[in-house]
Amino acid sequence: MSAAKVGLFALIGLLSALFFAQWLRLARRRELRERPTWSDFGIGLLTNFGDALGIGSYATTTALYKLRGRPADELIPGTLTVGSVAVGIAETVIFVTLIKVDPTLLLAMVASATVGAWLGAGIVSRMPRRAIQLFMGAALLIAAAFFVMGNLGTFPVGGAALGLTGWRFAAAVAANFILGALSTIGIGWYAPTMVVLALLGFNLRAAFPIMMGTGGAMLPVAGVRFLRSRRFAWGPSIGFAVAGVVGVLIAAFIVKSLPLATLRWLVAAVVTYAAWAMLHSARIEAVAARVAAAKQIC
């Protein structure tokens, strides 16, 4: 194993230790405890199984949370981030170990996304409920568009490069900074990362360790900010984390691949409906707020 990969694992280990130390401090406070339900475990298992196969988990999990009506909309970004930390660690170890990629590009993209996630989480953890609903509704529509693009064959196919240099290197690193920040509002980084790297001529198989390594480093960093703000749901995040790791292991070592076209169409339909529901909720609450304000004036 290269020194760069060892360094990445050491960094992720340190960041994860800081995250779990904060998590344990909160776990000692009984008022924050909420037991995960069987549906929390089921959602974590299903969506992270798809995550390890390259579908992503943020859009599908957000859609299922919205359809179920729990957790509250403003808690979904934090719940996804906190619950994904253990999943991100597992995926990083598996894919960074198994797939060859340029270590310099890997470390630079992981570092830029981590900084972006830290800044993004600080903003999202203070955003009002309606703003989160609007941003997540838009994020779900973007995710649905990526699923449709994949099935219609309009997704960039990539090239053969296992590394990037010059302006392509700089563009990839800058793009990952932006995607790291956007991930904290519920925009998954898998599909956008693959699009960016494909357009730069990168090998899409080699994109997997970059995507997984990015999650392994940036999720604990962003997760700490959500833990401190308490803007997450305790039970659903635990169910997502525990069952999610199991789903990743099943996908990576037992199933390995599936015909995903039909599944993407189904996911696109569900995600589109969830986007409408999120935006509709934002509209209803805006109307209610105006009515309440008018009554106070009268």
Residue pairs with C-beta under 8 A, 6 or more apart in sequence:
1 97
2 103
3 103
4 103
4 104
4 106
4 107
5 96
5 97
5 103
5 106
7 107
8 92
8 96
8 106
8 107
8 110
8 213
8 216
8 217
9 92
9 93
9 96
11 217
12 89
12 92
12 213
12 216
12 217
12 220
15 114
15 217
15 220
15 221
16 85
16 89
16 216
16 220
18 220
18 224
19 85
19 220
19 221
19 223
19 224
19 227
20 85
22 224
22 227
22 228
23 82
23 223
23 227
26 32
26 227
27 33
32 230
32 234
33 234
34 233
34 234
34 235
35 235
36 235
36 236
36 238
36 239
36 242
37 235
37 239
39 68
39 239
40 235
40 236
40 238
40 239
40 240
40 243
41 239
41 242
41 243
42 243
43 61
43 64
43 65
43 68
43 236
43 239
43 240
43 243
44 61
44 83
44 239
44 240
44 241
44 242
44 243
44 244
44 247
45 243
45 244
45 246
45 247
46 60
46 64
46 247
47 57
47 60
47 61
47 64
47 240
47 244
47 247
48 57
48 87
48 240
48 243
48 244
48 245
48 247
48 248
48 251
49 247
49 248
49 250
49 251
49 255
50 56
50 57
50 60
50 247
50 251
50 263
50 267
51 57
51 87
51 91
51 190
51 244
51 247
51 248
51 251
52 91
52 94
52 247
52 248
52 251
52 252
53 251
53 255
53 257
53 258
53 260
54 190
54 208
54 260
55 190
55 260
55 263
55 264
55 267
56 143
56 188
56 190
56 191
57 80
57 84
57 87
57 188
57 244
58 80
58 139
58 143
58 183
58 186
58 187
58 188
59 139
59 140
59 143
59 144
59 186
59 188
59 267
59 271
60 267
60 270
60 271
61 80
61 240
62 76
62 80
62 136
62 139
62 140
62 186
62 271
62 274
62 278
63 140
63 267
63 270
63 271
63 273
63 274
64 270
64 274
65 71
65 76
65 79
65 236
66 73
66 76
66 274
66 277
66 278
67 270
67 273
67 274
67 277
70 233
70 236
71 79
71 232
71 233
71 236
72 129
72 233
73 129
73 132
73 133
73 136
73 278
73 281
74 127
74 128
74 129
74 132
74 133
74 231
75 231
75 232
75 233
76 132
76 136
76 186
77 124
77 132
77 136
77 184
77 185
77 186
77 226
77 231
78 124
78 125
78 226
78 229
78 231
78 232
78 233
78 237
79 232
79 233
79 236
79 237
79 240
80 186
80 240
81 121
81 183
81 184
81 219
81 222
81 223
81 226
81 232
82 223
82 226
82 227
82 232
82 237
82 241
83 236
83 237
83 238
83 239
83 240
83 241
83 244
84 215
84 219
84 223
84 240
84 241
84 244
85 219
85 220
85 223
85 241
86 241
86 242
86 244
86 245
87 215
87 240
87 241
87 244
87 245
87 248
88 212
88 215
88 216
88 219
88 220
89 216
90 245
90 248
90 249
91 212
91 215
91 216
91 248
91 252
92 209
92 212
92 213
92 215
92 216
92 217
93 216
94 212
94 248
94 252
95 208
95 209
95 211
95 212
95 213
95 252
96 106
96 209
96 212
96 213
96 216
99 205
99 206
99 208
99 209
100 162
100 206
101 162
101 163
101 206
101 209
101 210
102 162
102 163
102 164
102 206
104 163
105 163
105 164
105 169
105 172
105 210
106 209
106 210
106 213
108 169
108 172
108 173
109 172
109 173
109 176
109 210
109 213
109 214
110 176
110 210
110 213
110 214
110 216
110 217
110 218
111 217
112 173
112 174
112 176
112 177
112 180
113 176
113 177
113 179
113 180
113 183
113 189
113 214
113 217
113 218
114 180
114 214
114 217
114 218
114 221
115 177
115 180
116 176
116 177
116 178
116 179
116 180
116 181
116 182
116 183
116 218
117 180
117 181
117 183
117 184
117 218
117 219
117 221
117 222
118 218
118 221
118 222
118 225
119 181
120 180
120 181
120 182
120 183
120 184
120 185
120 222
121 184
121 221
121 222
121 223
121 225
121 226
122 225
123 184
124 132
124 184
124 185
124 231
125 225
125 226
125 228
125 229
125 231
126 229
127 135
129 285
130 282
130 285
130 286
130 289
132 185
133 278
133 279
133 281
133 282
133 285
134 278
134 279
134 282
135 185
135 186
136 185
136 186
136 278
137 275
137 276
137 278
137 279
137 282
138 275
139 182
139 185
139 186
139 187
140 186
140 271
140 272
140 274
140 275
140 278
141 272
141 275
142 187
143 187
143 188
143 191
143 271
144 268
144 271
144 272
144 275
146 155
146 191
146 192
146 195
147 191
147 264
147 265
147 267
147 268
147 271
148 264
148 268
149 155
150 191
150 264
151 261
151 264
151 265
151 268
155 194
155 195
155 198
156 194
156 195
156 198
156 199
157 198
157 204
158 194
158 197
158 198
158 201
158 202
158 203
158 204
158 207
159 198
159 201
159 202
159 203
160 201
160 203
161 200
161 201
161 202
161 203
162 202
162 203
162 206
164 172
164 200
164 201
164 202
168 200
168 201
171 196
171 200
172 196
172 197
172 200
172 202
175 192
175 193
175 196
176 189
176 193
176 196
176 210
176 214
179 187
179 189
179 192
179 193
179 196
179 214
180 189
180 214
180 218
182 189
182 192
183 189
183 218
183 222
184 222
189 211
189 214
189 215
190 211
193 207
193 210
193 211
193 214
194 204
194 207
194 211
197 204
197 207
197 210
198 204
198 207
226 232
